[in-house]
Amino acid sequence: MGGDHAGVNYAQLFVNLSYSRKFADGKASWGAGAVFNYSYLQMEGLSGFDTPTFSADLGHVTDQGKDHAFGVGLRVGVLGEIMLGIILGASYQTKIKNTFDDYKGLFTHGGEFDIPAVAQVGIAADVGPAVLTLDIQKIYYSDSNAMRPQHNQQLYPYSLGFPYFFVNYTVL
């Protein structure tokens, strides 16, 4: 791919500033929060992709050092006991825009590397000595050009768990 090695260094930091309230005599709550994101990216050894065939912006594909991006999103959620021992929750986080200008030849739309929106629902049931949980999550990769899976597939990760038994799957 160019050079004597290829590599990527990518990190993200999220900070949430949240507010929540209980209602329905304390059996339910809602919350909302701002999600602040800092990300950095460093790509090395990809000079083989720094050609007109692979990039619309030559010179901005690899070996640019660390590039930094900042973004802001919103997360909202509700949680409530729908019947004795059964708790239902749901949340949604908006897409967080990130742009890496130094690598705008590597990612579409001038370096966009957005963090996709996420919707999640879950239920918990108190079944005696344990709590059975089920969570389903939809990650909107198709709305983030740099992270779109092949053939525009959506991912639906879900998990099922007891205190000592966990199952996690991703369904395409």
N, C-alpha and C positions, 0 to 999 in steps of 0.2 A: 504494500500500500504506500510505500515511500518511507524513506528513513530506515533506521535500523530497528525501530520498534514502533508500535502503535498503542495508544492508550487513551483513556478518558478519566477525568477526575470531575465528578459532579456531586454537589452537596446542596441540601435544602434546609432551611430553618423556618419554622412556623411559630408565630406568636399570636395568641388569641386574646382579645379583649371582649369579655362576654358579660351579659346581663341575663338574669333569669328570675322568674316569679312562679310561685305555687298558686294553684287555684283549686276549685272543687273540694274544699275542706282538706287541702293538702294531699289529695290523691292524684293530682296531675300537676304538671309544670310545663312551662314553655321557656325557651331561651333564644337569644340572638347574639351574634357576636361578629366583630370585625376580625378577619384573618389576615395578618401581615406576613408576607413571605420575602425571604432573602435567598437567592440561589446563586451559585457560581459554577462555571463550566470551564474546563481546560481540555482541549483535544490535541493530540500529538500523533505524528506519523501517518496522516491521511492525505499526503500530497498526491497520491494516485487519483483521488477524487477531486482535486483542484484543477479540473479541466472543463472546457465548455460542454462536454457531454453530461457531466454530473452537476455542475454548478452554474448558476446565473450570475454569481458575483465572485469572480476569481480573486484569489488572495485573501478571502475571508472564510476558509474552510478548515484550516489546521494551523497549529503552531503559532497561535496568537496570544499565548499566555492565559491567565485567568480573566474571564469576563464575568461581570456581576449583573444581576437583574433583581429588581424589586417589584412586588405586586401586592394588590389588596383584593380580598374577596369578602364574602358574607356567608355566615352559616346560621341556619335557623333550625329549631327542632322542638318537638313536643314529646312528652312522656306521660303515660297515665295508666292507672290500674283500672282495667275495663271490667273486671270481676274479681272476686276474692282470689288472690294468688296468681292472677294473670296480668302481666304488665306489657303494654304495647308502646313502642317508640318509633319515631320517624325523624329523619333529618335531611337537610339539603345544603350543600355547599356550592356556591357559584364558581364558575371558571375563574382562575387567577391568571391574568396576562403577565407573561414574562417574555422579554426580548433580549437576545444576546447579539448585540450589534457587531462584535468582533468575529462572530461566526455566522453572519447573515448569508454567506454562500453555502453553508451546510444545511440550514433549515429554511423551509419555505416562508414566504411573506416577510422577507427582510430579517430573518433570525428569530421568528416567533417560536417559542418553546413553552406554550401555555400549560398550566396545570389544569387538567380537565375537571368539570363539575362532577359532583358525586351525590347520588340520592341513596338513602338507606332506610330500611324498615326492619324492625326486630320485635320479637316476642319472647317473653320469659315466663315460665310456668313453674311454680313451686310444687314439686312432686314428692314432698316428704323430706327425706334426708338430703335432697339435692335440688338444684334448680336446672331445668332443661331450657336451653336457649336456642333460638334460630334467628339468624340475621341474613338478610339478602341486600346486596349492594349493587347499584348500577353506576358504572364509571363511564362518563360520556366522552370516550376517546375520539369519537368521530367529529366532535366539535373542536378538537385541538389538532391542527394539521400535522404538527411534528410527531404526534404520538398515536396517530391513527393506525389500528391494526390492519393487516391485509384484508382486502375485500370488504372493508367497512364493517367488520364484525364488531358486535358489542360484547363486552365482558360482563358477566353477572356472577361475581364471587358470592358465595354463601358459606355459612358455617353453622355447625350444629355441635352443641357441647354440653357435657356434664362436668362437675368439678375435676374428675380424673380422666375424662375421655373427650377428646376433641377431634372433630373432622372438619377439614377445610377443603373446599373444591372451587374451581373456577370453571364456569360453563360458558362456552362460546356460542 
